[in-house]
Structures are given as C-alpha cells and as structure tokens.
Amino acid sequence: MSLTLYCRECGWMASDSIQLEEHWKFIHHGFRQPPPNITQKDFDNISNWGLHKQAHTCPVCLDHHTQMVGLAHHISSNHPVRDYFRPMTHTSQILLDHWVQIVHACFGKKIAENIIKGIKHRKCPECRNFFKSTEDCATHIFKEHFKNCQQAMNSETYINWSRYVNLVNPGVLPAMEKHHMDGKKSPRFVLHRQPDIEVLIDSPVMAQQQMAQDLQEELFAQI
C-alpha cells in the first residue's frame, strides 16, 4: 500500500494518482490533505500495531497521542464528520466509527464513552460540577471536599476517579498531588497592623482595602 495514494480522511486507497485526484475533486471538493507525519515504513506496519497504539493514534493524521483526552479533543476539533452541505468537513463517519470500536476494545465501553465525550476527567466525583481542566477539578476536590490532599487520596470516590484520570490523562494527578502534599501555597502578602501582630492577606487588592480600613478606624478614633 502506497501512502501517497491513501486518502486518510476516508481510509481509502486509490489505484493510482489520477483516481486519487478524482476522489479529492468529487468527494472533498478539491481539498488535498497535507503530507502525513508518518513514514511509508511505519504505514506498512500499521496492521501489526498493538490495540493500545492504535487507540492512541489519530485515524486521520496517523499521529500518536500520549493522552487519550487530548486525542479525543483533537479529533472532535480537527476532523468533523463529512457533510455534503458543509464543504469544509472531510472525515468519513466509517473511519471514525472504526477508531471508536478500537477504543472500546482497548478500554471497555464505559471508559471509552467517557474518553470520547471528554468530560469525566473534568467532573468532580463528589458534587458533579464541571471544570475547565483536570488541574482545576483536582484543586477543587482537595479544597472543597476534604481537609487536605492526603484525606482525598484515601477516599474511595477519589481513588476511582483518579484511576480513570491517570488512564486517559497520565501524569497530571501525580504532579497535582505532590504539589499539594508538599504544602505549596499561593503567594501571600504580609501586612503589619501592629509591631507584634502579623496579618496575612491573600492579594494586593485585599491589602490595600485593609490598609484603607485601618486608616479610617484611626481617623475616627481621633475625632
């Protein structure tokens, strides 16, 4: 199979360059796919790839993605299903369905559906609220539902959620857990109201507000 004659949007092999040109003209409205980032040698070995590698590979670009969450987002953002009423859509539904089947076989149907939807890693397992990222969700869990990170890590709910996150978005949670276990906190601003009393303020705006309040109290005290 020649990579130069392969339409990656359809998963279809042309018999020659003329047939491929006709395919691009009538099926893809003249769109020609960019050169792939895969070599002919790697392309010839695709059938020998393990299930896990196939699941982690974009079926259109043929690029490998370490994180399944990123791959699902890449596919939904860059490879919309072909619609003849929308000339800028090119990807075959059959090709994407085949990738979905591979993901199901690799991870199981329930996990696969969560990967494809791309939401569970951003959904708090305690209150079911959604967040922009795994990092935001983990920070919320540590601060809002548990006294500290260690207590969260001992929770069965968190353990089950983290198993899924570590599977589809590896490396993120361990870094977050280490960060919170080390006791790192956001920078805090120190305001001395009296020589022997130290008040911690969370932001420079709050510091200014506190100083204004103290000044007002002093003025009223002098009246």
C-alpha positions in Angstrom: 0.0 0.0 0.0 1.4 3.4 -1.0 0.9 6.2 1.5 0.9 8.7 -1.4 -2.3 7.1 -2.8 -4.1 6.8 0.6 -6.9 9.2 1.5 -6.6 9.4 5.3 -9.9 11.3 5.6 -11.7 8.2 4.2 -9.4 5.3 5.0 -9.5 4.6 1.2 -6.7 3.5 -1.1 -6.7 4.8 -4.7 -5.3 2.6 -7.5 -3.3 5.5 -9.0 -2.7 9.2 -8.7 -5.5 10.0 -11.3 -8.1 8.2 -9.3 -6.9 9.9 -6.1 -7.2 13.3 -7.9 -10.8 12.4 -8.9 -11.6 11.4 -5.4 -10.4 14.6 -3.9 -12.3 16.6 -6.6 -15.7 15.0 -6.2 -15.7 13.8 -2.6 -13.6 16.5 -0.9 -14.5 19.5 -3.1 -10.9 19.8 -4.3 -9.4 19.6 -0.8 -6.0 17.9 -0.7 -4.8 16.5 2.6 -1.4 17.8 4.0 1.6 15.4 4.0 1.4 12.9 6.8 3.9 12.8 9.7 4.3 9.1 9.3 6.8 7.3 7.1 6.0 4.7 4.5 7.7 2.1 6.6 5.5 2.9 9.6 2.4 3.0 7.4 3.2 -0.5 6.2 3.3 -1.8 9.8 0.0 -0.3 10.9 -1.7 -3.7 10.8 0.9 -5.0 13.2 0.4 -2.2 15.8 -1.0 -3.3 19.1 -4.5 -2.3 20.2 -3.2 0.3 22.6 -1.1 2.1 20.0 -4.0 2.0 17.5 -6.3 3.6 20.1 -3.8 6.3 20.8 -3.3 7.2 17.1 -5.4 9.7 15.3 -7.1 7.8 12.5 -6.8 10.7 10.1 -3.4 12.3 10.8 -1.9 8.9 11.9 -0.1 10.8 14.7 0.4 9.2 18.1 -1.0 11.0 21.2 0.1 10.1 24.7 -3.1 11.3 26.3 -6.4 9.9 25.1 -8.2 13.1 26.4 -6.0 15.2 24.1 -6.6 12.8 21.2 -10.4 12.9 21.6 -10.3 16.7 21.7 -8.0 16.8 18.6 -10.4 14.6 16.6 -13.5 16.5 17.6 -11.9 19.8 16.8 -10.0 19.0 13.6 -11.8 16.1 12.0 -15.6 16.8 11.8 -17.7 14.2 10.1 -18.2 14.8 6.4 -21.4 16.6 5.5 -22.0 17.3 1.8 -23.8 20.6 2.8 -20.6 21.7 4.5 -17.6 21.7 2.1 -15.1 22.1 4.9 -15.9 18.8 6.5 -14.0 15.8 5.1 -13.7 12.9 7.5 -15.6 9.7 6.9 -18.0 8.5 9.6 -16.9 4.9 8.9 -13.3 5.8 9.6 -14.2 7.5 12.9 -16.5 4.6 13.9 -13.7 2.1 13.3 -11.5 4.2 15.7 -14.3 4.2 18.3 -14.5 0.4 18.1 -10.8 0.2 18.7 -11.1 2.5 21.8 -14.0 0.4 23.1 -11.9 -2.8 22.7 -8.9 -1.2 24.4 -10.6 0.4 27.4 -14.0 -1.1 27.6 -17.3 0.6 26.6 -17.9 2.7 29.7 -14.4 4.2 29.8 -14.3 4.6 26.1 -17.5 6.7 26.1 -16.1 8.9 28.8 -12.9 9.4 26.8 -14.8 10.3 23.6 -17.1 12.7 25.4 -14.0 14.1 27.1 -15.8 15.1 30.3 -15.2 12.7 33.2 -11.6 14.0 33.9 -13.1 17.4 34.4 -16.1 16.3 36.5 -15.9 16.4 40.3 -16.8 12.9 41.6 -18.2 14.4 44.8 -20.5 17.3 43.6 -20.6 16.5 39.9 -19.6 20.1 38.9 -17.6 20.5 35.7 -14.3 22.4 35.4 -12.1 23.7 32.6 -9.3 21.2 33.3 -8.2 18.2 35.4 -6.0 20.5 37.4 -8.9 22.8 38.3 -11.0 19.9 39.2 -8.4 18.3 41.4 -7.7 21.6 43.2 -11.5 22.0 43.8 -11.6 18.4 45.3 -8.7 19.0 47.6 -10.0 22.3 48.9 -13.8 21.9 49.0 -14.5 18.3 49.8 -11.6 17.2 52.1 -9.4 18.7 54.8 -6.3 18.0 52.9 -4.8 16.2 49.9 -4.0 13.1 51.9 -7.6 12.7 53.0 -8.8 13.0 49.4 -6.2 10.3 48.3 -7.6 7.9 50.9 -11.2 8.4 49.7 -12.7 5.6 47.6 -14.5 8.1 45.4 -11.3 10.0 44.6 -9.4 6.7 44.1 -11.9 5.5 41.5 -11.9 8.9 39.8 -8.1 9.1 39.8 -7.8 5.7 38.2 -9.7 6.9 35.2 -7.8 10.2 35.0 -4.4 8.5 35.2 -5.5 6.2 32.4 -6.6 8.9 29.9 -4.6 11.9 31.1 -1.4 10.4 32.6 1.0 12.4 34.7 -1.4 15.2 35.7 -2.8 14.0 39.0 0.6 12.8 40.5 2.0 16.2 39.9 -1.0 17.9 41.5 -0.9 15.5 44.5 2.8 16.1 45.0 2.2 19.9 44.8 -0.4 19.8 47.5 1.3 17.3 49.7 4.4 19.5 49.7 2.3 22.2 51.2 2.9 24.7 48.5 0.6 27.7 48.7 -0.1 30.7 46.6 1.9 33.8 47.4 0.5 35.7 50.4 1.1 39.4 51.3 2.0 40.3 54.8 0.6 43.4 56.4 1.8 44.6 59.9 -1.0 46.3 61.7 1.0 46.4 64.9 4.6 45.5 65.8 3.6 42.2 67.4 0.7 41.2 65.2 1.0 39.9 61.7 -2.0 39.6 59.4 -1.9 37.5 56.2 -3.6 39.0 53.2 -4.4 36.9 50.1 -3.9 39.6 47.4 -2.5 43.1 47.0 -6.1 44.4 46.5 -7.1 43.0 49.8 -4.0 44.5 51.4 -5.0 47.9 50.1 -8.5 47.5 51.3 -7.3 46.5 54.8 -4.9 49.5 54.9 -7.7 51.9 54.0 -10.0 50.3 56.7 -7.3 50.7 59.3 -6.7 54.3 58.3 -10.4 55.1 58.5 -10.5 53.5 62.0 -7.6 55.6 63.2 -9.2 58.8 61.9 -12.5 58.0 63.6 -10.5 57.3 66.8 -9.0 60.8 66.7 -12.4 62.6 66.4 
